[in-house]
Amino acid sequence: MREGGVIRSQAVFIGIGINTDGYRQILGWNWKAERVRPVGGTSSHFSLLRDRGLQGVEFVVLRRPRGLRKNLMEMLPEAAFERCYVHFLRNALDHLPRKANDDRLQELRWLYERRDVSEAQKDLAAWLARWQKTYPKLCDLREREHL
């Protein structure tokens, strides 16, 4: 981003939606962010989208839902939300020794591929039971993030 004649790296919030035909559409992208927070806070980001006519939101995927949960529920009460799978896996690496990265991450990817809720819950419980003693911080992270 060019700012005052100087090119600087800057985060920008991008809202992408998927329409009823299954095509992605950019909903908004021009909100300059400081340290990955939009000017005016996250509620400002959702308010701007809603004020531009956003409606019928059923599902939202966020990089970090923890700080956005309250705003999301206020601005988009009809929507369910989930933590971004890619960002969760990146954070999971912080809780694994390098030698275990590939195998444990592949198992987590496999859990995300479940199409049935009961199957996912059963497989997650088995995965947590298997690795709780060896990787307690990773298992605690998974429990906090809600698969």
C-alpha positions in Angstrom: 0.0 0.0 0.0 1.3 3.4 -0.9 1.1 5.8 2.1 2.6 9.3 2.0 4.6 8.3 -1.1 6.1 5.3 0.6 5.2 1.7 -0.2 4.4 -0.2 3.0 3.2 -3.7 3.7 -0.3 -3.4 5.2 -3.0 -5.9 6.1 -6.4 -5.5 4.5 -9.7 -7.1 5.4 -11.3 -9.0 2.6 -14.8 -10.1 2.8 -15.6 -13.0 0.3 -19.0 -14.5 0.0 -20.2 -17.6 -1.9 -23.5 -17.0 -3.7 -26.4 -19.5 -4.1 -24.8 -20.7 -7.3 -21.6 -21.6 -5.6 -19.5 -18.7 -7.0 -17.2 -16.6 -4.8 -17.7 -12.8 -4.8 -15.7 -10.1 -3.1 -18.0 -8.3 -0.7 -15.5 -5.7 0.4 -11.8 -5.2 0.5 -10.9 -1.6 1.2 -10.6 -1.5 5.0 -7.1 -0.7 5.9 -6.0 -2.8 8.9 -3.5 -2.1 11.6 -2.0 -5.4 12.9 -4.9 -7.3 11.3 -7.6 -5.2 12.9 -9.8 -3.0 10.7 -10.0 0.8 11.4 -12.9 1.2 13.8 -12.7 -2.4 15.1 -14.2 -5.6 13.9 -17.8 -4.4 14.4 -17.0 -1.6 11.9 -16.0 -4.2 9.3 -19.2 -6.2 9.8 -21.3 -3.0 10.0 -19.9 -1.7 6.7 -20.7 -5.0 4.9 -24.2 -5.1 6.4 -24.8 -1.5 5.5 -23.9 -2.2 1.9 -26.7 -4.8 1.8 -25.2 -8.0 3.1 -27.9 -10.3 4.2 -28.7 -14.0 4.4 -25.3 -14.9 5.9 -25.4 -18.5 7.1 -21.8 -19.4 7.7 -18.6 -17.4 8.3 -15.0 -18.6 8.4 -12.6 -16.3 10.3 -8.9 -16.3 10.8 -9.3 -15.9 14.6 -12.9 -16.1 15.8 -12.1 -15.5 19.5 -12.1 -11.8 19.4 -14.8 -11.6 16.7 -17.4 -13.9 18.3 -19.2 -11.2 20.2 -19.3 -8.9 17.2 -20.3 -11.6 14.8 -23.2 -12.6 17.0 -24.4 -9.0 17.3 -24.0 -8.1 13.6 -24.8 -11.5 12.0 -27.0 -13.3 14.5 -28.2 -15.8 12.0 -24.7 -17.0 11.0 -22.7 -19.9 12.3 -18.9 -19.4 12.4 -15.8 -21.5 12.3 -12.1 -20.9 12.7 -10.1 -21.0 9.5 -8.7 -24.5 9.0 -5.4 -23.3 7.5 -4.7 -20.8 10.3 -5.6 -23.5 13.0 -3.1 -25.9 11.4 -0.4 -23.2 11.4 -1.0 -22.6 15.1 -1.0 -26.3 15.8 2.6 -26.4 14.6 3.6 -24.3 17.7 2.6 -27.3 19.9 4.3 -30.0 18.0 8.0 -31.1 17.8 9.2 -30.9 14.2 9.5 -34.6 13.8 5.8 -35.0 14.5 4.5 -32.2 12.3 3.6 -34.1 9.2 1.9 -37.1 10.8 -0.1 -35.2 13.4 -1.1 -32.4 10.9 -2.3 -35.1 8.4 -4.4 -36.6 11.1 -6.0 -33.2 11.9 -6.6 -32.6 8.2 -8.3 -36.0 8.1 -10.6 -35.0 10.9 -11.7 -31.9 9.0 -12.7 -34.1 6.0 -15.4 -35.9 7.9 -18.8 -35.1 6.4 -21.0 -36.4 9.2 -21.1 -34.7 12.6 -21.3 -37.9 14.6 -18.4 -39.4 12.7 -16.3 -36.3 13.2 -17.1 -36.2 17.0 -16.2 -39.9 17.3 -13.0 -39.5 15.4 -12.0 -36.4 17.3 -12.6 -38.1 20.7 -10.4 -41.0 19.6 -7.7 -38.6 18.4 -7.8 -36.6 21.6 -7.6 -39.8 23.7 -4.7 -41.0 21.7 -2.6 -37.8 21.9 -3.7 -36.1 25.1 -0.7 -37.4 27.1 1.9 -36.9 24.4 0.7 -33.5 23.1 -1.5 -31.9 25.8 -1.0 -28.3 24.5 -2.1 -29.3 21.0 -5.1 -31.2 22.4 -6.1 -28.2 24.6 -5.8 -26.0 21.5 -8.1 -28.3 19.5 -10.6 -28.3 22.4 -10.6 -24.5 22.7 -11.0 -24.1 18.9 -14.0 -26.5 18.5 -13.5 -28.7 15.5 
